[in-house]
Amino acid sequence: DELFISEIGDELNELVSKEPGIKLLLNFQAVEHLSSAALGMLITLNKNISDKSGALKLSDISPQIYEVFKITRLNEVFDIHDTAKGAMSSF
C-alpha cells in the first residue's frame, strides 16, 4: 500500500543522503505488482541518487512488470538488467 511504499522510499532516500556516490541495486524478483505510487517513489529515488553522483540499477523484473516500464517509457530512464549478477558487474 501507499504507506508502505512511502516508508520504503523514505528509508532509501535517507540512505542515499548519507552515502554520496552510492551504488544501489534493487532486485524485483519477489515483486508481483507495481503501483503508480511505487513508480513515483522509484523516479524520485533515481533523481536523488543521480543528484548525489550515484547509480541505481534494477534487476530481475518480471515480464508483466517490465511492460509497465515499457508503457511508461521508464525502461529508458532506469538501468534495467535481467539478473542481479549482471547488474552488479555493470557498476
TIMI-2910 file (N, C-alpha, C, CB; in pm, 1 decimal, decimal comma, always signed):
<rs>
+----------+----------+----------+----------+----------+----------+----------+----------+----------+----------+----------+----------+------+
!      n_x !      n_y !      n_z !     ca_x !     ca_y !     ca_z !      c_x !      c_y !      c_z !     cb_x !     cb_y !     cb_z ! resn !
+----------+----------+----------+----------+----------+----------+----------+----------+----------+----------+----------+----------+------+
!    +82,2 !   -119,2 !     +0,0 !     +0,0 !     +0,0 !     +0,0 !    +86,9 !   +126,0 !     +0,0 !    -93,7 !     -0,4 !   +120,7 !  Asp !
!    +23,9 !   +240,9 !    -13,8 !    +98,9 !   +365,6 !    -29,4 !   +182,3 !   +401,1 !    +92,4 !     +4,7 !   +478,1 !    -58,9 !  Glu !
!   +133,2 !   +370,0 !   +212,4 !   +209,8 !   +399,7 !   +333,9 !   +339,1 !   +318,7 !   +335,9 !   +125,8 !   +369,6 !   +460,4 !  Leu !
!   +329,5 !   +191,7 !   +300,9 !   +448,4 !   +104,9 !   +297,0 !   +547,3 !   +155,0 !   +191,4 !   +407,9 !    -42,4 !   +267,2 !  Phe !
!   +495,8 !   +193,7 !    +75,5 !   +581,7 !   +246,3 !    -31,4 !   +650,7 !   +374,0 !    +14,2 !   +499,6 !   +273,0 !   -159,4 !  Ile !
!   +576,8 !   +459,9 !    +82,8 !   +633,5 !   +584,6 !   +134,3 !   +744,6 !   +557,0 !   +235,0 !   +524,2 !   +670,3 !   +198,9 !  Ser !
!   +722,6 !   +459,9 !   +322,3 !   +823,8 !   +423,7 !   +422,3 !   +950,8 !   +370,6 !   +355,7 !   +767,6 !   +318,7 !   +519,8 !  Glu !
!   +933,5 !   +285,1 !   +256,1 !  +1049,5 !   +231,6 !   +183,6 !  +1123,7 !   +344,9 !   +114,3 !  +1005,8 !   +124,4 !    +80,2 !  Ile !
!  +1048,9 !   +433,0 !    +48,5 !  +1110,6 !   +547,4 !    -18,4 !  +1187,7 !   +635,0 !    +78,3 !  +1005,4 !   +629,8 !    -88,9 !  Gly !
!  +1129,0 !   +661,1 !   +194,0 !  +1196,3 !   +743,4 !   +295,0 !  +1326,2 !   +678,8 !   +341,0 !  +1104,2 !   +766,6 !   +415,2 !  Asp !
!  +1322,4 !   +547,9 !   +365,6 !  +1442,6 !   +476,9 !   +410,4 !  +1551,4 !   +478,5 !   +303,5 !  +1408,2 !   +332,3 !   +447,6 !  Glu !
!  +1513,0 !   +452,8 !   +179,2 !  +1611,7 !   +451,5 !    +70,9 !  +1669,6 !   +591,0 !    +47,6 !  +1548,3 !   +398,5 !    -58,4 !  Leu !
!  +1585,2 !   +693,4 !    +49,8 !  +1633,8 !   +829,5 !    +29,6 !  +1723,1 !   +875,8 !   +144,0 !  +1517,0 !   +924,8 !    +13,9 !  Asn !
!  +1694,0 !   +830,3 !   +266,0 !  +1781,5 !   +861,5 !   +379,7 !  +1918,7 !   +797,0 !   +359,9 !  +1717,9 !   +813,2 !   +512,7 !  Glu !
!  +1919,3 !   +673,2 !   +313,5 !  +2044,7 !   +603,3 !   +284,7 !  +2124,0 !   +678,7 !   +178,3 !  +2017,1 !   +458,3 !   +238,5 !  Leu !
!  +2055,7 !   +723,7 !    +74,0 !  +2120,4 !   +797,4 !    -35,0 !  +2180,2 !   +928,2 !    +16,2 !  +2019,9 !   +825,9 !   -148,2 !  Val !
!  +2108,1 !   +997,0 !   +103,8 !  +2158,3 !  +1124,9 !   +154,7 !  +2282,6 !  +1107,1 !   +241,5 !  +2049,5 !  +1195,6 !   +234,4 !  Ser !
!  +2296,6 !   +989,9 !   +304,3 !  +2411,8 !   +962,5 !   +390,7 !  +2531,0 !   +907,1 !   +313,1 !  +2372,6 !   +864,9 !   +499,9 !  Lys !
!  +2508,0 !   +857,3 !   +191,1 !  +2612,3 !   +790,9 !   +114,0 !  +2625,8 !   +851,3 !    -25,1 !  +2583,4 !   +642,1 !   +103,5 !  Glu !
!  +2687,2 !   +969,8 !    -37,4 !  +2706,2 !  +1026,4 !   -171,8 !  +2782,7 !   +927,7 !   -260,6 !  +2782,3 !  +1162,0 !   -164,0 !  Pro !
!  +2742,3 !   +917,5 !   -386,0 !  +2807,8 !   +825,2 !   -478,2 !  +2764,0 !   +680,8 !   -460,9 !  +2955,5 !   +833,9 !   -461,3 !  Gly !
!  +2654,4 !   +659,7 !   -391,3 !  +2606,0 !   +523,6 !   -363,5 !  +2577,8 !   +447,6 !   -493,7 !  +2478,3 !   +528,7 !   -276,4 !  Ile !
!  +2603,4 !   +320,0 !   -490,1 !  +2568,4 !   +229,2 !   -599,1 !  +2463,4 !   +134,4 !   -542,2 !  +2695,6 !   +150,7 !   -655,6 !  Lys !
!  +2340,6 !   +150,4 !   -589,9 !  +2227,7 !    +78,9 !   -532,0 !  +2161,4 !    -10,3 !   -636,4 !  +2125,9 !   +177,5 !   -473,6 !  Leu !
!  +2139,6 !   -135,0 !   -598,6 !  +2070,9 !   -231,9 !   -684,1 !  +1941,1 !   -271,1 !   -615,6 !  +2160,2 !   -357,8 !   -712,0 !  Leu !
!  +1830,3 !   -256,6 !   -687,9 !  +1700,9 !   -303,4 !   -638,6 !  +1661,2 !   -425,2 !   -719,8 !  +1591,9 !   -191,5 !   -647,6 !  Leu !
!  +1645,9 !   -537,7 !   -651,1 !  +1609,1 !   -663,7 !   -713,8 !  +1457,2 !   -681,2 !   -702,5 !  +1685,1 !   -783,7 !   -647,8 !  Asn !
!  +1391,5 !   -697,2 !   -816,4 !  +1246,6 !   -706,0 !   -821,6 !  +1196,2 !   -850,1 !   -829,9 !  +1195,5 !   -627,6 !   -939,1 !  Phe !
!  +1279,3 !   -946,0 !   -796,6 !  +1244,2 !  -1086,9 !   -812,5 !  +1113,7 !  -1123,7 !   -740,0 !  +1357,8 !  -1173,9 !   -761,2 !  Gln !
!  +1089,4 !  -1068,0 !   -622,8 !   +970,6 !  -1103,5 !   -544,6 !   +854,0 !  -1006,4 !   -567,9 !  +1005,4 !  -1106,9 !   -396,3 !  Ala !
!   +869,0 !   -911,6 !   -658,3 !   +764,4 !   -811,4 !   -682,2 !   +664,2 !   -864,8 !   -784,5 !   +826,4 !   -677,1 !   -731,6 !  Val !
!   +538,0 !   -866,2 !   -745,5 !   +432,5 !   -916,6 !   -833,1 !   +345,8 !   -805,1 !   -890,2 !   +345,8 !  -1014,6 !   -758,0 !  Glu !
!   +347,3 !   -688,9 !   -826,2 !   +264,3 !   -575,9 !   -869,4 !   +341,1 !   -446,6 !   -842,4 !   +125,4 !   -575,3 !   -795,4 !  His !
!   +326,5 !   -350,6 !   -932,5 !   +395,0 !   -221,8 !   -916,4 !   +292,2 !   -111,0 !   -937,2 !   +515,4 !   -207,3 !  -1017,4 !  Leu !
!   +263,6 !    -37,7 !   -830,7 !   +163,6 !    +68,8 !   -837,6 !   +225,1 !   +197,9 !   -889,9 !   +100,7 !    +92,3 !   -699,8 !  Ser !
!   +139,0 !   +292,6 !   -923,0 !   +188,6 !   +423,2 !   -967,1 !   +264,3 !   +492,3 !   -854,4 !    +72,4 !   +512,0 !  -1015,5 !  Ser !
!   +223,1 !   +469,1 !   -729,9 !   +295,1 !   +527,1 !   -616,6 !   +437,4 !   +471,3 !   -609,0 !   +219,7 !   +499,6 !   -484,9 !  Ala !
!   +452,3 !   +343,0 !   -635,7 !   +585,3 !   +280,8 !   -634,3 !   +670,4 !   +335,8 !   -747,4 !   +574,3 !   +127,3 !   -646,0 !  Ala !
!   +610,3 !   +354,9 !   -864,5 !   +684,6 !   +413,4 !   -976,9 !   +730,5 !   +555,1 !   -942,4 !   +597,5 !   +415,0 !  -1105,1 !  Leu !
!   +642,9 !   +631,7 !   -881,4 !   +679,1 !   +767,2 !   -839,9 !   +794,8 !   +767,4 !   -741,3 !   +559,2 !   +836,8 !   -778,3 !  Gly !
!   +790,2 !   +675,1 !   -646,7 !   +898,3 !   +663,3 !   -548,4 !  +1029,4 !   +628,3 !   -617,7 !   +863,9 !   +556,8 !   -442,1 !  Met !
!  +1024,9 !   +537,4 !   -715,2 !  +1146,2 !   +499,3 !   -787,7 !  +1202,4 !   +615,9 !   -869,2 !  +1117,3 !   +380,8 !   -879,8 !  Leu !
!  +1115,2 !   +694,0 !   -929,5 !  +1160,2 !   +810,5 !  -1006,1 !  +1229,7 !   +911,0 !   -914,9 !  +1041,3 !   +877,2 !  -1078,1 !  Ile !
!  +1169,4 !   +938,4 !   -799,9 !  +1229,6 !  +1030,8 !   -702,9 !  +1362,5 !   +977,0 !   -652,3 !  +1134,4 !  +1055,0 !   -584,8 !  Thr !
!  +1366,1 !   +848,5 !   -619,6 !  +1489,2 !   +785,8 !   -572,2 !  +1598,9 !   +795,8 !   -676,9 !  +1464,2 !   +639,3 !   -535,9 !  Leu !
!  +1564,9 !   +766,8 !   -801,8 !  +1662,5 !   +773,1 !   -910,3 !  +1720,1 !   +914,4 !   -924,2 !  +1598,1 !   +728,9 !  -1042,7 !  Asn !
!  +1633,6 !  +1015,4 !   -914,5 !  +1678,6 !  +1154,3 !   -924,1 !  +1771,3 !  +1189,0 !   -807,8 !  +1558,0 !  +1250,1 !   -926,5 !  Lys !
!  +1733,2 !  +1147,8 !   -686,3 !  +1815,8 !  +1176,6 !   -568,9 !  +1952,3 !  +1109,1 !   -579,1 !  +1744,4 !  +1131,0 !   -441,3 !  Asn !
!  +1954,8 !   +986,8 !   -626,6 !  +2081,2 !   +915,3 !   -642,8 !  +2167,0 !   +984,9 !   -748,7 !  +2055,9 !   +767,2 !   -681,8 !  Ile !
!  +2106,0 !  +1021,2 !   -858,0 !  +2178,2 !  +1089,9 !   -965,3 !  +2234,1 !  +1223,5 !   -916,3 !  +2085,9 !  +1112,3 !  -1086,5 !  Ser !
!  +2155,5 !  +1297,6 !   -838,6 !  +2199,9 !  +1426,7 !   -784,7 !  +2320,4 !  +1411,6 !   -692,5 !  +2086,0 !  +1494,2 !   -709,3 !  Asp !
!  +2335,5 !  +1294,0 !   -632,4 !  +2446,8 !  +1267,4 !   -539,9 !  +2558,0 !  +1188,4 !   -608,7 !  +2396,7 !  +1190,6 !   -416,2 !  Lys !
!  +2558,9 !  +1187,9 !   -742,3 !  +2661,6 !  +1119,4 !   -822,4 !  +2665,5 !   +969,3 !   -798,1 !  +2797,6 !  +1177,9 !   -792,8 !  Ser !
!  +2550,7 !   +912,4 !   -771,0 !  +2543,2 !   +768,4 !   -750,0 !  +2484,0 !   +698,6 !   -871,5 !  +2460,6 !   +736,9 !   -625,9 !  Gly !
!  +2453,9 !   +571,0 !   -853,5 !  +2396,6 !   +491,6 !   -962,6 !  +2291,4 !   +397,4 !   -905,2 !  +2507,4 !   +411,4 !  -1038,4 !  Ala !
!  +2178,2 !   +388,6 !   -976,1 !  +2071,3 !   +296,9 !   -940,2 !  +2050,7 !   +198,8 !  -1054,5 !  +1940,1 !   +373,4 !   -908,3 !  Leu !
!  +2043,5 !    +72,0 !  -1020,7 !  +2017,1 !    -32,1 !  -1119,5 !  +1902,5 !   -117,9 !  -1067,9 !  +2144,8 !   -118,8 !  -1147,2 !  Lys !
!  +1821,9 !   -167,1 !  -1160,2 !  +1710,3 !   -255,0 !  -1127,6 !  +1734,9 !   -390,0 !  -1194,4 !  +1573,7 !   -193,2 !  -1173,2 !  Leu !
!  +1692,0 !   -497,1 !  -1127,7 !  +1712,7 !   -629,2 !  -1187,0 !  +1595,8 !   -721,8 !  -1158,5 !  +1841,7 !   -691,1 !  -1134,9 !  Ser !
!  +1594,7 !   -833,0 !  -1232,8 !  +1501,5 !   -943,4 !  -1211,1 !  +1355,3 !   -899,3 !  -1215,7 !  +1530,3 !  -1009,1 !  -1078,3 !  Asp !
!  +1322,1 !   -814,2 !  -1311,1 !  +1186,0 !   -764,5 !  -1325,2 !  +1106,8 !   -863,2 !  -1411,0 !  +1184,4 !   -621,5 !  -1388,1 !  Ile !
!   +991,4 !   -903,8 !  -1361,1 !   +907,9 !   -999,4 !  -1436,3 !   +859,7 !   -934,7 !  -1565,9 !   +786,0 !  -1046,8 !  -1350,5 !  Ser !
!   +827,5 !  -1017,0 !  -1665,2 !   +779,5 !   -961,7 !  -1792,9 !   +655,6 !   -872,4 !  -1778,1 !   +748,1 !  -1075,0 !  -1888,4 !  Pro !
!   +563,9 !   -907,7 !  -1687,3 !   +444,0 !   -827,2 !  -1667,9 !   +478,5 !   -688,9 !  -1613,8 !   +347,5 !   -898,0 !  -1573,4 !  Gln !
!   +567,3 !   -683,2 !  -1517,8 !   +605,8 !   -554,0 !  -1459,8 !   +693,5 !   -476,5 !  -1557,3 !   +680,0 !   -574,2 !  -1325,5 !  Ile !
!   +776,4 !   -546,6 !  -1633,3 !   +858,9 !   -477,6 !  -1733,1 !   +769,7 !   -406,5 !  -1834,9 !   +953,6 !   -577,5 !  -1804,7 !  Tyr !
!   +654,2 !   -463,7 !  -1864,4 !   +559,1 !   -399,4 !  -1956,4 !   +517,9 !   -261,8 !  -1904,8 !   +434,3 !   -488,0 !  -1975,7 !  Glu !
!   +501,3 !   -249,4 !  -1773,2 !   +467,5 !   -120,1 !  -1712,7 !   +580,6 !    -20,5 !  -1739,3 !   +442,4 !   -135,2 !  -1559,2 !  Val !
!   +703,6 !    -65,1 !  -1723,6 !   +818,7 !    +21,9 !  -1751,1 !   +820,7 !    +62,5 !  -1898,5 !   +951,2 !    -49,3 !  -1713,3 !  Phe !
!   +788,7 !    -31,6 !  -1987,3 !   +787,8 !     -0,6 !  -2130,9 !   +676,0 !    +96,7 !  -2167,1 !   +772,8 !   -128,9 !  -2212,5 !  Lys !
!   +556,9 !    +72,4 !  -2116,1 !   +441,8 !   +157,5 !  -2147,3 !   +466,5 !   +301,2 !  -2101,6 !   +314,2 !   +101,9 !  -2081,1 !  Ile !
!   +528,1 !   +315,9 !  -1985,6 !   +555,5 !   +448,8 !  -1930,3 !   +689,5 !   +505,8 !  -1978,7 !   +554,5 !   +442,7 !  -1778,1 !  Thr !
!   +759,2 !   +427,4 !  -2060,1 !   +892,3 !   +462,2 !  -2112,0 !   +998,1 !   +478,0 !  -2002,2 !   +883,6 !   +590,6 !  -2191,7 !  Arg !
!   +968,3 !   +424,1 !  -1886,6 !  +1066,1 !   +428,7 !  -1778,4 !  +1179,2 !   +328,9 !  -1800,5 !   +998,1 !   +401,3 !  -1645,1 !  Leu !
!  +1160,6 !   +236,4 !  -1894,7 !  +1271,0 !   +146,6 !  -1929,3 !  +1384,8 !   +225,7 !  -1994,6 !  +1222,1 !    +33,7 !  -2024,0 !  Asn !
!  +1355,0 !   +346,2 !  -2041,9 !  +1458,1 !   +433,6 !  -2098,7 !  +1523,1 !   +521,3 !  -1991,8 !  +1398,1 !   +521,4 !  -2208,3 !  Glu !
!  +1460,3 !   +528,9 !  -1874,9 !  +1510,5 !   +612,1 !  -1764,6 !  +1597,8 !   +530,3 !  -1670,8 !  +1393,8 !   +674,9 !  -1686,4 !  Val !
!  +1553,5 !   +407,8 !  -1643,1 !  +1624,1 !   +322,8 !  -1547,0 !  +1720,4 !   +228,0 !  -1617,1 !  +1524,2 !   +243,0 !  -1463,1 !  Phe !
!  +1827,0 !   +192,6 !  -1545,2 !  +1924,5 !    +94,9 !  -1593,0 !  +1876,0 !    -41,9 !  -1545,6 !  +2071,2 !   +126,8 !  -1540,6 !  Asp !
!  +1809,6 !   -114,7 !  -1635,0 !  +1744,5 !   -240,7 !  -1600,0 !  +1824,7 !   -358,6 !  -1654,6 !  +1600,0 !   -244,1 !  -1654,3 !  Ile !
!  +1846,4 !   -458,9 !  -1567,8 !  +1923,4 !   -577,7 !  -1604,1 !  +1839,9 !   -703,0 !  -1579,0 !  +2056,2 !   -583,8 !  -1524,4 !  His !
!  +1865,6 !   -806,2 !  -1656,9 !  +1793,1 !   -932,4 !  -1641,5 !  +1820,1 !   -997,6 !  -1506,6 !  +1830,7 !  -1028,2 !  -1753,1 !  Asp !
!  +1944,7 !   -988,9 !  -1461,4 !  +1982,6 !  -1054,4 !  -1334,8 !  +2057,6 !   -958,2 !  -1243,9 !  +2069,2 !  -1179,0 !  -1361,9 !  Thr !
!  +2053,7 !   -989,4 !  -1115,3 !  +2127,5 !   -908,7 !  -1017,5 !  +2278,2 !   -919,9 !  -1044,6 !  +2094,3 !   -954,4 !   -871,6 !  Ala !
!  +2321,4 !  -1038,5 !  -1081,7 !  +2464,2 !  -1058,4 !  -1109,7 !  +2509,0 !   -967,5 !  -1224,9 !  +2492,8 !  -1207,3 !  -1144,2 !  Lys !
!  +2429,4 !   -961,2 !  -1330,0 !  +2460,9 !   -875,8 !  -1443,3 !  +2461,4 !   -729,5 !  -1403,5 !  +2362,2 !   -898,8 !  -1555,8 !  Gly !
!  +2366,5 !   -691,4 !  -1320,4 !  +2360,2 !   -552,3 !  -1274,5 !  +2482,8 !   -518,5 !  -1190,5 !  +2231,3 !   -527,5 !  -1193,2 !  Ala !
!  +2519,3 !   -607,9 !  -1101,3 !  +2635,0 !   -582,1 !  -1014,6 !  +2763,0 !   -567,7 !  -1096,1 !  +2651,0 !   -694,6 !   -911,7 !  Met !
!  +2778,7 !   -650,8 !  -1196,0 !  +2901,9 !   -644,4 !  -1275,9 !  +2907,3 !   -518,9 !  -1361,8 !  +2913,7 !   -767,8 !  -1364,8 !  Ser !
!  +2793,3 !   -452,9 !  -1381,4 !  +2792,7 !   -331,8 !  -1464,3 !  +2821,7 !   -205,3 !  -1384,0 !  +2659,0 !   -317,7 !  -1533,9 !  Ser !
!  +2831,8 !   -216,1 !  -1252,4 !  +2864,8 !    -97,6 !  -1171,1 !  +3003,5 !    -58,0 !  -1202,2 !  +2848,7 !   -123,5 !  -1020,1 !  Phe !
+----------+----------+----------+----------+----------+----------+----------+----------+----------+----------+----------+----------+------+
</rs>
